[in-house]
Amino acid sequence: MHSDAPRRIALVCDYSLDYLGGAQSAFLDEAHLLRARGHEVTIVAPVGAFASVLRPAVGADDAMGAGDAARGDDAAGAHWRQAWLRAGGDIVAVYAPLTVPGVDLPVIRNSRMLRSRLRAEFAARRIEVVHAHSEFGLTAAAVSSARALGLRTVQTVHTFFWQAVVPAPATRIAAGAVRGFGRWLRGFPTSHDALAPAALDSALRNLTLSMARRVDLVVSPSAHQAERLRAAGLRRVSVVPNAVASIGPAGEPLTAIDAPLRIVWVGRLVAEKRLLEWIDAVARACAALGPDALVVEIIGEGLLRGEAERRAGGLPIVFAGRLERGEVQRRMRGAHLVALTSHGFDNQPVTIVEALHARRGVFYVDPALTEGVAIAGLRAAGPDVEAMAALLVSLARDPAPVVRASEQAADGARDFDPETHVTRLLDVYAGGRTA
C-alpha cells in the first residue's frame, strides 16, 4: 500500500492514560494527528474505573469496555476519553487488576486469553499496523497477536535511558527481580546485553531492547537515542520527532523582558529529572543576584515533592502541582523561559515541543538533546549546580539571549511539525524509512 493511503492502525500503550506524562501525551497526540488526516485509529490501553463510558468490545471476557505526571489528573484522563470518542475514535480497553506502586504501571499479563481477544479485535477492525508505545505485557500480547495475523508491527521507544536509584548492594538483586518480572509479565525472557554500568539500569534497558527485537520497525523520537538503539543491534530504527496536537494556537515571541526573569520547570518530581539540583542552582543564583531577580514555578508531582518544598523554603519558587495540559501551555506563555534539567535520561521530551509551541526558549543541560534546542535552547556549561547557577545569573543580568531564543522558537518548532510527523510515520508503516 502507498505510504500516504488511509491506514487502519492500532496504537498500543501499557501506561495509564489517566495521567498525562510525556509518553502518554506523545501517544495521544499521535492518535489525534493520524485520525485528523483520515486514518482509522484504535487506541488499545489499560482500563480501570472508566469502563462505563466505553463501547462494548469484541469477546471481552478478560476486559471491560472497548479504550510525565506534570500534566493532568483523573479529570484529564476523563477528558481525553471523551474527546477521543466524540471525534469518532475507537478504544479497546484491557482491564488491569493492579498497578505497580511508585511507577503507576498497570499490570497486564501477556495471557492466552488476552492474545485471543486482541486477535479478534484486530481482525474485526481489519487493522493493518499495530504500533506500540511501550514494552510491557499489553504490548507483548498485541505484538504477538499482530504477528499471528501477519500484520506489520512498530514500536516507539520513549526512553532507552532508564535510571534507577537503589543502594549499590541491592542493584544486582533488583536487576534479577526486573528480569523475572519481565518474563512473568510478557512471557519471554529479557535479554542480558551490557547496556549500562549499573546492573539494574542495564536490566531495565534490556526490557526495552528485548521488546524492540520482536517488532518489524522501531521509531525513536530523537537522533541520539536512535544511535544508541542501533549500537545495541537494532537495524531498522527510524527517527520521527514528537509533535503536538490540539493545544491551541502558537504563542507570541518575547520582544523584551522586565525583571524578574520568570522560569517554568515542568516534569515529574523524581530524581532522574534532577529537580533538587535545579532548586540548589536557583538558591545559588539568588544568593548572587538578590531575591527579586528570579521567579520560578515548578509544575508537576512526584515522590520528591516534600523534599523539594523543604529545600525551596525562602526562595522565589512556587509549586503548582499537576495542571491540565492547556493550563501548562498558558503558564509557559506567561513565563520567559522553560527549564529542562535532566541529564542522560530523556530521549526527546514533550516539554521541549510544548515550550517551542508557546514560543519560549529552553534552558537545558544535556548536550545529547538536539531537536529544537539546537536552535532555541540555552545550554548550561555542565549539568552541575554551579554551571546551572552561572547561566541563571548571566541570563538574569542580561536577558537578551532569552529574547533571542524566544524569537527563534518558531524555527526550532519545525522539527516537530505535525504534517512532517505523520508523513514520516506513514513512511515507517510502509516499511520505507530507516533514517
C-alpha positions in Angstrom: 0.0 0.0 0.0 1.2 3.5 -0.8 2.6 5.3 2.2 0.0 8.1 2.3 -3.0 5.9 1.7 -5.5 5.6 4.6 -4.5 3.1 7.2 -6.2 1.2 9.9 -3.9 1.5 12.9 -3.9 0.1 16.4 -1.9 2.3 18.8 -1.0 0.4 22.0 0.1 1.8 25.4 0.8 -0.1 28.6 0.8 3.1 30.7 -2.3 4.6 32.3 -3.7 7.4 30.2 -5.5 8.8 33.2 -2.5 11.0 33.9 -0.6 12.6 31.1 3.1 12.4 31.3 5.4 12.9 28.3 5.0 9.5 26.8 1.2 9.5 27.2 0.9 13.0 25.7 3.0 12.0 22.7 0.9 8.8 22.3 -2.4 10.7 22.3 -1.1 13.5 20.1 -0.1 10.9 17.5 -3.5 9.3 17.7 -5.2 12.6 17.0 -2.8 13.6 14.3 -3.3 10.4 12.4 -7.1 10.5 12.8 -7.3 14.1 11.6 -5.6 13.1 8.4 -8.1 10.4 7.6 -6.7 7.3 9.2 -8.7 4.9 11.3 -7.1 4.7 14.7 -7.9 2.4 17.6 -6.4 3.0 21.0 -5.5 -0.1 23.0 -4.8 0.8 26.6 -5.4 -0.2 30.2 -8.8 0.3 31.8 -9.8 0.9 35.4 -12.9 2.6 36.7 -13.9 4.3 33.4 -15.3 1.3 31.6 -18.9 2.6 31.7 -18.0 5.4 29.1 -16.8 3.0 26.5 -18.5 1.0 23.8 -18.7 -2.8 24.0 -15.7 -4.8 22.9 -15.3 -7.9 20.8 -15.0 -11.0 23.0 -14.3 -9.0 26.2 -14.0 -11.9 28.6 -10.9 -10.6 30.3 -11.6 -6.9 29.8 -14.1 -4.2 30.4 -15.5 -1.9 27.7 -13.9 -1.1 24.3 -10.1 2.3 25.2 5.1 12.8 32.8 3.0 13.3 35.7 3.2 17.1 35.3 0.2 17.2 33.0 -3.3 16.2 34.1 -5.0 14.0 36.7 -8.1 11.8 36.8 -10.2 14.6 35.3 -7.7 15.0 32.5 -8.0 11.2 31.9 -11.7 11.5 31.5 -11.2 14.5 29.2 -9.0 12.6 26.8 -11.5 9.7 26.6 -14.5 12.0 26.0 -12.6 14.0 23.4 -11.4 10.9 21.6 -14.8 9.2 21.5 -16.6 12.5 20.4 -14.1 12.7 17.5 -15.2 9.2 16.4 -12.1 7.5 17.8 -12.2 3.8 18.8 -10.9 2.3 22.1 -10.1 -1.2 23.1 -9.8 -1.2 26.9 -8.0 -4.0 28.7 -8.6 -4.5 32.4 -5.6 -4.1 34.7 -6.2 -5.8 38.1 -3.5 -3.8 39.9 -0.8 -1.1 39.4 2.9 -1.2 40.3 3.2 1.3 43.2 5.6 4.2 42.7 5.7 4.0 38.9 1.9 3.9 38.2 2.3 1.0 35.7 -0.9 -1.0 35.2 -0.1 -4.7 35.4 -1.4 -6.6 32.4 0.0 -10.1 31.6 0.5 -11.4 28.1 -2.0 -14.2 28.6 -3.5 -16.7 26.1 -7.0 -15.2 26.8 -5.7 -11.6 26.1 -4.0 -12.7 22.8 -7.2 -14.4 21.7 -9.2 -11.3 22.4 -6.7 -8.9 20.7 -6.6 -11.2 17.6 -10.4 -10.9 17.4 -10.3 -7.1 18.0 -7.7 -6.6 15.3 -9.5 -8.8 12.8 -12.9 -7.2 13.4 -11.4 -3.8 12.7 -9.2 -5.0 9.8 -6.2 -3.5 11.5 -3.1 -3.2 9.2 -0.5 -1.8 11.6 0.0 -2.4 15.3 2.1 0.4 16.8 3.2 0.1 20.4 4.5 3.0 22.6 5.7 0.8 25.5 7.3 -2.5 26.3 5.3 -4.4 28.9 2.6 -7.1 29.0 -0.1 -5.4 26.9 2.4 -4.5 24.2 3.8 -8.1 24.2 0.3 -9.5 23.7 -0.5 -7.0 21.0 2.7 -7.7 19.1 2.3 -11.5 19.4 -1.4 -11.2 18.1 -0.3 -9.0 15.2 2.4 -11.3 14.2 -0.1 -14.2 14.2 -2.3 -12.3 11.8 0.6 -11.2 9.6 0.3 -7.5 10.5 3.2 -5.0 10.5 4.5 -4.2 14.0 6.1 -1.0 15.1 7.4 0.2 18.5 8.2 3.8 19.5 10.8 3.8 22.2 10.2 6.7 24.6 13.3 6.1 26.6 16.3 3.8 26.3 17.9 5.6 29.2 16.3 4.0 32.2 17.9 5.1 35.5 17.1 3.7 39.0 18.2 4.9 42.3 18.8 2.0 44.7 21.6 1.2 47.2 24.6 -0.4 45.5 24.4 -3.7 47.3 20.8 -4.2 46.1 21.3 -3.4 42.4 22.1 -7.0 41.3 19.2 -8.4 43.3 16.9 -5.7 41.8 18.2 -6.4 38.3 17.3 -10.1 38.7 13.8 -9.1 40.0 13.3 -6.9 37.0 14.2 -9.7 34.6 11.9 -12.2 36.5 9.0 -9.7 36.5 9.5 -9.1 32.8 9.4 -12.8 31.9 6.3 -13.3 34.1 4.5 -10.2 32.6 5.5 -10.7 29.0 6.0 -14.4 28.6 9.5 -14.3 27.1 13.0 -13.8 28.6 14.6 -10.4 28.9 18.0 -10.0 27.1 21.2 -9.8 29.1 23.2 -7.3 27.0 25.6 -4.9 28.8 23.7 -1.6 28.3 24.7 0.4 31.3 27.3 0.3 34.1 24.7 -0.3 36.8 23.1 -3.8 36.7 19.6 -2.5 37.4 19.8 0.2 34.7 21.1 -2.4 32.3 18.2 -4.8 33.1 15.6 -2.0 32.6 17.1 -1.1 29.3 17.1 -4.7 28.3 13.3 -4.7 28.9 13.1 -2.2 26.1 15.6 -3.9 23.9 14.1 -7.3 24.1 10.7 -6.0 23.1 12.1 -3.9 20.3 13.8 -7.0 18.8 10.3 -8.6 18.4 8.8 -5.9 16.1 9.4 -5.1 12.4 10.4 -1.5 12.8 11.4 0.8 15.7 10.8 4.5 16.0 12.9 6.9 18.1 11.8 10.5 18.6 15.4 11.6 18.8 18.6 11.0 16.8 20.8 10.4 19.8 18.6 7.6 21.1 18.4 6.1 17.7 22.2 5.9 17.6 22.1 4.0 21.0 19.5 1.6 19.7 21.4 0.9 16.6 24.6 0.3 18.7 22.6 -2.2 20.7 22.0 -4.2 17.5 18.6 -2.9 16.2 18.9 -2.5 12.4 15.6 -0.8 11.4 15.4 2.3 13.5 13.7 5.5 12.2 13.8 9.0 13.7 10.4 10.6 14.0 10.4 13.6 16.4 7.3 14.0 18.5 4.6 16.5 17.5 1.8 18.2 19.5 -1.9 18.4 18.6 -4.9 20.3 20.0 -3.2 22.6 22.4 -4.3 25.8 20.7 -2.5 28.3 18.5 1.2 29.1 18.9 2.3 31.7 21.4 3.8 35.1 20.7 7.6 35.5 20.9 9.1 37.9 23.5 10.2 41.3 22.5 11.6 42.5 25.8 12.0 41.3 29.4 11.4 43.2 32.6 12.8 41.8 35.8 12.3 39.4 37.4 13.2 36.6 35.0 10.3 34.2 35.1 11.1 30.5 34.5 8.8 27.5 34.4 10.1 24.0 35.2 7.8 21.1 34.0 8.2 17.4 34.8 7.8 14.6 37.3 9.3 15.4 40.7 11.7 12.5 40.6 15.4 12.1 40.9 16.1 11.5 37.2 14.6 14.9 36.3 17.2 16.5 38.7 14.7 18.8 40.4 16.7 19.1 43.7 19.8 20.1 41.8 17.7 22.7 40.0 16.5 24.1 43.2 20.0 24.3 44.6 21.1 26.2 41.4 18.2 28.7 41.9 19.3 29.2 45.5 22.9 29.8 44.4 21.8 32.2 41.7 19.5 34.1 44.1 22.5 34.5 46.6 24.4 36.2 43.8 21.5 38.2 42.4 19.3 39.1 45.3 15.8 37.8 46.0 14.0 39.8 43.3 15.8 38.8 40.2 14.2 35.4 39.6 10.7 33.8 39.9 10.5 30.0 39.3 7.4 27.9 39.0 7.5 24.1 39.4 4.7 22.2 37.6 4.3 18.5 38.3 4.0 15.9 41.0 6.2 13.1 42.3 8.0 11.5 45.2 10.3 14.4 45.7 7.6 17.0 46.3 8.1 17.2 50.1 11.9 17.3 49.9 11.7 19.9 47.1 9.4 22.2 49.1 11.7 22.0 52.1 14.7 22.8 50.1 12.9 25.7 48.3 12.0 27.3 51.6 12.6 31.1 51.4 13.3 31.0 47.7 11.2 32.6 44.9 9.8 29.2 43.9 6.2 28.3 43.6 4.9 24.7 43.4 1.8 24.4 41.1 1.3 20.6 41.2 -0.3 18.8 38.3 -2.0 21.0 35.8 -4.3 20.3 32.8 -2.3 20.4 29.6 -3.8 23.7 28.3 -3.0 25.3 31.6 0.6 24.2 31.3 0.7 25.9 27.9 -0.7 29.1 29.5 1.9 29.1 32.2 4.7 28.6 29.7 3.4 31.6 27.7 3.3 33.6 30.9 7.0 32.8 31.6 10.1 34.0 29.8 11.9 30.6 29.7 11.1 26.9 30.2 13.7 24.8 32.1 14.6 21.1 31.5 17.3 19.9 33.8 17.5 16.1 33.2 20.9 14.7 32.1 21.5 11.4 30.3 17.9 10.3 30.9 15.5 12.0 28.5 15.0 10.9 24.9 13.0 13.7 23.3 11.0 15.5 26.0 7.5 16.7 25.1 8.3 19.7 27.3 10.6 20.9 24.6 7.8 20.6 21.9 5.4 22.4 24.2 7.8 25.2 25.1 8.6 25.9 21.5 4.9 25.9 20.6 4.5 28.5 23.3 7.3 30.4 21.6 9.6 30.2 24.6 13.3 29.1 24.6 14.5 26.2 26.7 17.1 26.3 29.5 18.7 22.8 29.3 21.9 20.9 30.4 22.1 17.7 28.3 24.3 18.1 25.2 22.7 14.9 23.7 19.4 16.8 23.2 19.4 18.5 19.8 15.9 18.6 18.2 14.5 22.1 18.7 17.0 23.2 21.3 19.9 23.4 18.9 18.1 26.5 17.6 16.1 27.8 20.5 17.9 26.4 23.5 20.2 27.9 26.1 22.5 25.2 27.5 24.5 25.4 30.7 28.2 24.7 30.5 27.5 21.5 32.5 24.8 19.6 34.4 26.1 20.5 37.8 24.6 23.0 40.2 27.4 25.5 39.7 27.0 25.6 35.9 23.2 25.9 36.1 23.5 28.7 38.6 26.1 30.5 36.4 23.8 30.5 33.4 20.9 31.7 35.5 22.9 34.6 36.9 24.1 35.5 33.4 20.6 35.4 31.9 19.1 37.4 34.8 21.7 40.1 34.3 21.4 40.2 30.5 18.2 38.6 29.3 18.9 39.4 25.6 19.7 35.7 24.9 16.3 34.7 26.4 14.5 37.1 23.9 16.5 35.7 21.0 15.7 32.1 22.0 12.0 33.1 22.1 12.3 34.7 18.6 13.9 31.5 17.3 11.4 29.1 18.8 9.2 29.1 15.7 12.2 27.8 13.7 13.0 25.3 16.4 9.4 24.0 16.4 9.8 23.0 12.7 11.4 19.8 13.9 8.1 18.9 15.5 5.8 19.9 12.6 2.6 17.7 12.7 2.4 17.2 9.0 6.1 16.1 8.9 5.5 13.7 11.8 2.6 12.0 10.1 4.4 11.8 6.7 7.5 10.2 8.4 5.3 7.8 10.4 3.4 6.6 7.3 6.8 6.0 5.6 7.7 3.8 8.6 4.4 1.9 8.3 5.1 1.4 4.6 8.5 -0.1 5.6 10.5 2.6 3.7 12.0 4.9 6.4 15.1 3.8 8.4 17.0 7.1 8.9 
